[in-house]
Amino acid sequence: MQERAGIVYVTAEEMRKIDDMSIREFQVDVLMLMENAGRAAAVLARQMLLGQTIGKRVACLVGAGNNGGDGMVAARHLSNWGAIVEVIAGTTQDKMKSVPLGQLHILEKMGISILWADYALRDYDLLIDGLIGYGLEDNPRDRIATIIKDANASGRPVLALDVPSGMNATTGEAYDPCIKATATLTLALPKTGFLAPRASPYVGDLYLADISIPRKVYQSFGQKSMLFQKDTLQRIQLVHS
C-alpha cells in the first residue's frame, strides 16, 4: 500500500484481499460488484462520448474473467441508452468463467452482437477494454494480444477497466502488448502500478469508481477518508513516485 493525497493505492494481492473480504465476510455478491463496475464504466463512456450515446458505435473488448464481465455490463447499459454496441471476445465461450458467461447470455438475449472473429476497430467511436484484470503477470497471448495491438493501432479512444490490459497492476510494468488507454477507470482503490512513471503513457486520465466495497473493508486497508460522498466517479490526479 502507498498513500497519495489521502487515497490509498494497493497492490494486486491487496486488491484481491479486498474483493475476497467484501464477498466472504460481508456477503457482497460478486454480481453486485460487477454491476456497479460496469455501470460506472458506462457512465464514464457516456462522458467520453460527450454525453451522446444514441447511434454511437461502441466495441466492448472482453476476456474470460470478471473484468470481461464488467465490460459486458457496460455494454448492456450503453445499449439501453441507445448506443450501437458490439462485444469482441478475446476468448472462446467454453473458457469463460461462470459469472461473465452469465453476462454474455444476457447480451445474447438482448440481441447484442458477440464477435468471435472478424472485426474492424476503426469503425467504432469508443473502445472499452475489459480484456484482462489486475492479476496479469506476463505478456498477453494469442487472440487477446492481437486485439490489444489492433486497439492501439485503431486510433480510436479507449476506456480501460481497472487497469489497461497488459499492465502489471502492482509495478506498472507494461508487458508486450499493453493497451494505451485514453482513460482508465480503476475500481474501488487505485493500483500501486499507476504511481510508476513508466505507466503514464498507458493509463491516460485516471478515474476511480465506487463499486460498493464496505467502508470497514476500506478502513482495514488504511483508507481513512470517505472517497465517494460527492460522486461515485472521482477523477484522480496522479503524482508519480
N, C-alpha and C positions, 0 to 999 in steps of 0.2 A: 504494500500500500504506500502511496505517496499523496500528499495533500497540496493543492494549489488553490488559492483564493477561496478557501472554505469548502472545496469539493474534493472528495477522496477519489483517487484513481486506483484501480485494482488490477491485479494480475489475472490471467485466465483461470488459474486454480482458485483464486479468491472469488471470482465471479461464479465459478462452478459451485462453490460452497454457499454462496448467496442464493443461487437458484435452488439448491438442494434443501437449504434451511426453510426457504419460503414454502416449498412444496411439501416437505415431510413434516416439519414441526408446526407450520401454520395452516396447512391444508389449502394453500393457494393453488388451485388446479393449473396444470401446465397450459390447458386451453385458455384459461383466463389471462395468463401472461402473454400467450401468443396473440390473443385477440387484441389486447391493449397495445402490444408492439406493432402489430400490423395496421391497426387503425391510426396510430401515431405516424407510421410511415406514410399512410395515405394522406393524412393531413399535411405533412411536410411536402409530399409530392405535389399536392394541390398548390401549395405556396410556390414551389419551383415552376409550376405551370402558370404562374401569375394569377391564380385564383380561377382559372378557366379549365374545367375538366371536360365539358361536353365536346365530343368529337376529337379530343386529343388522343393520340396513339401512344400507349404505354406498354413496354415489354417488361415483365417481371421474370428475372433470371433466377431460377431456383435449384437448390441441391436437394440432397436426400434427408437432411436433418431439420431441426426445429427452425433454423434460420430460413430455410426454404418455406416452412410453414408460415412464418411471419410474412414473407413475401407474397404468399398466396392469399393471406388475409387482406393484405394491402390491395391485391388485385380485385378481390371481391368488393371492397368499399369503393374503389375507383370506378369499377364497372357500374355500381349502383349510382354513382354520381355522374354518369354519362360518358365516361371515357371509353375508348375502344381498347380493350386490354387483351393481350395475349401472354401466355406463360410459356417460357422457353426452358425446358427441363434439361438439367445438366446430368441427369442420371435416368436409368430405366425405372419403371414403376415398381418392379419387384425389389429394388434396392432401397426404396423409401422407408423411413421409419413410420410406425403406425399413425402417429399424430399428424404429421404433414400429409400422409397419404389420405387421411380423412378430409383434410382441407382440399386436396386435389379432387376428390369425389364430389365435394360441394361445387367446385368450379365447373366440373363436367356437367352437373345437373343444371347449372346456370347458363350453360351454352358458351362458356368462355373457352377459347381455343387453347389447347395444350400442344405445343410444337415439340416434337421429339427429334426432328431432323432439320430440314431446310428453314432458314430464317435470314432476314436482312436487317441488321440492327440500325442501319442508316435511315430506315423508313419510319422510325419512331420519334416522338417528341421528347420522351424521357425513358431512361432505363433504370429499373430498380434491381439492385444487386443483392440477392438473397442466396448466393451460391454456397458460401462457407461461413461458419460461425467463428466464435472466438477460440476454438480448440486447435486450430491448424498449427502444425509444427514442421511442415516440409512443403516442397513445391507442389502446387496443384497439378493434377494429371488428367490425361485423357480428355473427354469431352468438356469438362469444366475448364481446363486450361485453354482449350480452343475458344470457348465462349468469352473468357476473360480477355483474351487477345483481341477478339472481334469487337468487344465492347470498347476497349481502349482505342481501337482503330476507327470506330464509327463516327467520332466527332460529336456524338450526342451527349447531353448532360446525364450524369449517373448519380443516383442516390444509393449509397451503400448502407446496408442494415447492420448495425452493431459495430462491425469492423469491415474495411474493404477486403473483399475476398482475395486471399493470397498474402495477407499480412499476419505476422505473429503479434497477437494482442498484448503480450507481455513485454516484448523487447522493441516492437516497432519495425523489426526487420521485414522488408518486402521481399517475399520469395518470387520466383520466376514461374509464371507471370503473376502480377498483382493488379487489381483494379485501381485505376486512377479516378477517384471519385470527385465529383463536383461538390458534394456534401455527404457527410456521414452522420447517420442517426444512431448514436450509441444508446444502449438500453440499460436502465437502472443506475449504473455508475460508469463513468468513462474508464478506459483501459490505460494502463501504465505506458503501453507502447506509443500512445499518441503524444507523449511528452518528449519522445526522441526526435531530434531534428530531421533524421532520415525518413520519418513517417510523413512529414508535412506535405510532400508532393502528391501523396496518395489519399490523404484524409479529406482535403478540401475544407469547406466550412463544417464545423463540428456542432452538433446539436445533441441534447440529452433528453430522453423520453421517460416519462413515468409509466411503468408497466404494472403498478400495484404491488411492489415489494413492501412488506410491512415495515413500519418505521423502526420497530425494535430490531429488525434484521440490519437495517442501515446503521443503527447505533452500535450494534455489536461489531461492525467493521469500521468504526471510527467516524462515521458520517454524523456529525452532531447537529448541524443546522438543517432546517427543513428546506427541501430543494424545490418543491413544486407548488408552493402556496399561491403563486401568481399565475402560473400556466403549466400545463402538462408537457409542453415542449420548451426547452431552455437552450438558448444559444450560449456556447462556451468559447471564450477567447483563450486560445492555447498559449501558455508560456512554456517554451521548451527547456528541457534540462540542459 
